């Protein structure tokens, strides 16, 4: 039996949503102006617009100009850590083709992604994280240096 995977893509088709402007502005402020903030969460029940809000932030002109790379990853309930890491690495690194990345060991991928995030100013959106433990499994690739930011949506 095939499982249907839900995918979300960062596009601009919600640009006319009413009432999001204030929240978008606040989140953009956290991501581009607050040095001490590394991770910003949008939490709430399913269907209230967390992904829509995150898309608005992801597509915001100030955000696109602030970061060297921006990556959108749909995590969902059945994610694998290596899939999330591969997706981030592929989108941030232009010198590795998909085949090379897919054949890296978890350890090599973690090391290369860690080093890449140390040297690039990146925004990673992790959409639809279900549990705190899921974030705990993903976060070892994020170095203590402060160039990267994460925006996550969670229930």
C-alpha positions in Angstrom: 0.0 0.0 0.0 1.4 3.3 -1.0 1.6 6.1 1.6 0.7 9.6 0.3 3.2 12.2 1.4 2.0 15.7 2.1 4.3 18.3 0.6 4.2 22.0 1.1 5.9 24.4 -1.1 6.9 28.0 -0.4 4.9 30.0 -2.9 3.4 33.5 -2.9 -0.3 32.5 -3.5 -1.4 33.6 0.0 -0.1 37.2 -0.4 -3.6 38.6 0.1 -4.3 37.0 3.5 -5.8 39.5 5.8 -4.4 40.0 9.3 -1.1 38.3 8.8 0.9 41.5 8.2 1.5 42.2 11.9 2.6 38.6 12.6 4.8 38.5 9.5 6.5 41.7 10.5 7.1 40.5 14.0 8.6 37.2 12.8 10.8 38.9 10.2 12.0 41.1 13.0 13.1 38.2 15.1 14.9 36.5 12.2 16.8 39.5 10.8 17.2 41.9 13.8 17.6 39.7 16.9 21.2 38.3 17.1 20.4 36.2 20.2 17.4 34.4 18.6 18.4 31.3 16.7 15.1 29.4 16.5 11.6 30.9 16.1 8.5 28.6 16.5 5.0 29.0 15.2 2.8 26.7 17.2 -0.9 25.9 17.3 -3.6 23.4 16.3 -3.7 22.0 12.8 -5.4 24.2 10.2 -5.0 27.6 11.8 -2.5 28.9 9.3 1.0 28.2 10.6 2.3 27.1 7.3 0.7 30.1 5.5 2.4 32.5 8.0 5.7 30.7 7.6 5.4 31.0 3.8 4.8 34.7 4.1 8.0 35.1 6.2 10.0 32.8 3.9 9.0 34.8 0.8 9.5 38.2 2.5 11.9 40.5 0.6 13.8 41.5 3.7 14.3 37.8 4.6 15.5 36.9 1.1 18.0 39.8 1.2 19.3 39.0 4.7 20.3 35.4 4.1 22.7 33.8 1.7 20.4 30.7 1.5 16.9 29.9 2.4 15.6 26.4 2.6 12.0 25.0 3.1 11.7 21.4 4.4 8.3 19.7 5.0 9.1 17.5 8.0 5.7 15.9 8.8 5.1 12.9 11.1 6.9 10.3 9.1 10.2 12.2 8.5 13.7 10.8 8.6 16.6 12.8 10.0 18.7 12.0 7.0 16.0 13.2 4.6 15.9 16.6 6.4 19.6 16.9 6.5 20.0 15.9 2.8 17.4 18.4 1.7 19.0 21.3 3.6 22.5 20.4 2.3 21.4 20.0 -1.3 19.6 23.3 -1.3 22.5 25.2 0.4 25.4 23.6 -1.4 25.8 24.0 -5.1 29.0 22.0 -5.4 27.5 18.6 -4.5 25.1 16.8 -6.9 22.1 14.9 -5.6 23.7 11.5 -6.2 26.7 12.4 -4.1 24.6 13.7 -1.2 22.3 10.7 -1.2 25.3 8.4 -0.9 26.9 10.1 2.0 26.9 8.4 5.4 24.9 10.1 8.1 28.2 11.0 9.9 29.7 12.6 6.8 26.5 14.4 5.9 26.2 15.7 9.5 29.8 17.0 9.4 29.5 18.6 6.0 26.2 20.3 6.9 27.5 21.5 10.2 30.6 23.1 8.5 28.4 24.6 5.8 26.1 26.2 8.4 29.1 27.6 10.3 30.1 29.6 7.2 26.8 30.7 5.6 24.0 32.9 6.7 21.0 30.6 6.2 17.4 30.4 7.1 15.9 27.0 7.4 12.1 26.6 7.6 11.1 23.2 9.1 7.4 22.9 8.4 5.1 20.6 10.4 7.3 19.3 13.2 5.1 17.1 15.4 7.1 16.6 18.6 9.9 18.3 20.5 11.9 15.0 20.1 11.8 15.5 16.3 13.6 18.8 16.6 16.1 17.2 19.0 16.9 14.6 16.3 17.4 17.3 13.6 19.3 19.9 15.6 22.8 18.3 15.9 23.8 19.7 12.5 23.3 23.3 13.7 26.6 24.8 15.0 26.9 27.1 18.0 28.0 30.0 15.7 25.3 32.5 14.9 24.9 32.7 11.1 21.9 30.4 10.8 18.3 30.8 11.9 15.4 28.2 12.0 11.7 29.0 11.7 9.6 26.0 12.6 5.9 25.2 12.6 4.6 22.8 15.1 1.3 21.5 16.6 
